Amino acid sequence: MVGDAISHAVLPGIVIAFLWSGSRDSVTMLIGAGILGILTTFLIEFFTNKGKLQSDASIGVTFTWLFALGVILISAFTGQVDLDQECVLYGEIAYVPLDTIVLASGLDIGPSAIYLLGTVFILVIAFIILGFNQLKITTFDPQYAISLGISATLWNYLLMSFVSFTTVASFESVGAILVVAFLIAPAATAYLLTQDLKKMIILSCIIGILSAIGGHFLALSINGSIAGAMASVAGVLFGIAFVYVRITSRKVAKITSAEPINA
Amino acid sequence: MIQQVENPIIEVHDLSVSYEKKPVLWDVDLSLPSGKLIGIIGPNGAGKSTLLKSIMGLLPLSSGYINILDKPLKEVRDKISYVPQRESVDWDFPTSVFDVVMMGRYGQLGLLKRPKKADKEIVMDSLSKVGMEAFKDRQISQLSGGQQQRVFLARALAQQAEIYFMDEPFAGVDAATEKAIVELLRQMSAEKKTVIVVHHDLQSVARYFDWIILLNMRLVASGPIENAFTPELLQETYGGKLTLLTEISELIQKNRFPNRE
């Protein structure tokens, strides 16, 4: 749910970055949003650990407050700011191919989102490969990790910073709702299907890709919202996995309950 | 009755710890001998786990300091090992028994380093010591309480440390696991390892430990079992809890001069 919170809470960061630099250059906005993303994580952790609030309460308080601040900033400076909440929240993935990078020579090298998200993709993969053991142990048993001399706080903030940057970079092109859907649904589906962390990561990537491709064709065929169709396909895949796991686990239960009779 | 020792393996000096300005441990000053099985005993909320966590550096100290092997914690981290309370982790985490025990080797592994063959052998050896080698590929979500505790013990063993800290290893485990754990503790003690255990059950104290720490916010006693496990000191530790007190005096009669097998 931290991803959900971050995707909303970075709004004031985007607005402030825009007001400060006066441009809608994506790198400036990414920095503004990234800083707010880390601040959000920090506030959530702070309220949970020091304020003894439940984690869902601290998430709720932090992101609604920051998001509201962002909305006020947009409405107060609405004359000067060419940003609208609708676009930030829902994004429009169909416009991504139109926003291309054209080199000085006039050569069109493709949509800017590919370069931005491609960079984020490589960084995230490098982070997961380099820190796999540390991420795993600090998530599973933070106190034990500390007793080994691995800083649970450091790795938690690193992880949350990466969630924050990924969220910010993605929703600039696809909108917050699709980001939240894809942060959670493919991973939840994979969690139902396997109990091995490595397989789970790979499987959730495959499910994410399938949802995106499936959603694209669904949107084409019904001429509807692309983001909506992709999130729906992700939800349907989760539903199929859920039903599949329920049916197969019932079979297993039947076999075990029959065993004592045979023996 | 607080007995200080020469050349202590652990020295706790004037330790106070508080949560939100409310003191949990107050002016605890003790030293512990090496190679002993040490029990930390006291009523609920006495600060037993807090003492353990403070020694392990998991909590901020309000005052005092702790030396392990005459050095601050940071310099001797690789010599100590920790078994947290079983409930402190999410057992639905997607991983296997083998992987959890391998975490015991992570302290020695750096970034990007993969476990070597030697690490795997240590992990298997630790699993066999707790009788769990047959479960190495089992998902941790499919373990019973006793098996979970054995996995945690195996993980601590895989660290190959000198000093072991265990937080209520006997809580909610079956009789077979309790017996297996006690045997393991004795074996470790025979290998001159120091084991410090937060313990709850007064019935078994005299049978399990060589040295006890009686704690109720303040340190009541720290000494060899024959000197520290007395009705007067237990009364002082458990204070006005009358129903408990009668039980305690009965227990002491039974366990006064325990046979150690």
Chai-1 contact restraints between the chains, C-beta under 6 A:
chainA,res_idxA,chainB,res_idxB,connection_type,confidence,min_distance_angstrom,max_distance_angstrom,comment,restraint_id
A,L130,B,L111,contact,1.0,0.0,6.0,A-B,restraint_1
A,L130,B,L112,contact,1.0,0.0,6.0,A-B,restraint_2
A,N133,B,Y106,contact,1.0,0.0,6.0,A-B,restraint_3
A,I137,B,M103,contact,1.0,0.0,6.0,A-B,restraint_4
A,I137,B,Y106,contact,1.0,0.0,6.0,A-B,restraint_5
A,F140,B,V89,contact,1.0,0.0,6.0,A-B,restraint_6
A,F140,B,F93,contact,1.0,0.0,6.0,A-B,restraint_7
A,D141,B,V89,contact,1.0,0.0,6.0,A-B,restraint_8
A,Q143,B,L58,contact,1.0,0.0,6.0,A-B,restraint_9
A,Q143,B,P84,contact,1.0,0.0,6.0,A-B,restraint_10
A,Y144,B,P84,contact,1.0,0.0,6.0,A-B,restraint_11
A,I146,B,L58,contact,1.0,0.0,6.0,A-B,restraint_12
A,S147,B,M56,contact,1.0,0.0,6.0,A-B,restraint_13
A,S147,B,Y82,contact,1.0,0.0,6.0,A-B,restraint_14
A,L148,B,Y106,contact,1.0,0.0,6.0,A-B,restraint_15
A,L148,B,G107,contact,1.0,0.0,6.0,A-B,restraint_16
A,G149,B,R77,contact,1.0,0.0,6.0,A-B,restraint_17
A,G149,B,G107,contact,1.0,0.0,6.0,A-B,restraint_18
A,Q195,B,P94,contact,1.0,0.0,6.0,A-B,restraint_19
A,Q195,B,Q139,contact,1.0,0.0,6.0,A-B,restraint_20
A,L197,B,P94,contact,1.0,0.0,6.0,A-B,restraint_21
A,L197,B,T95,contact,1.0,0.0,6.0,A-B,restraint_22
A,M200,B,P94,contact,1.0,0.0,6.0,A-B,restraint_23
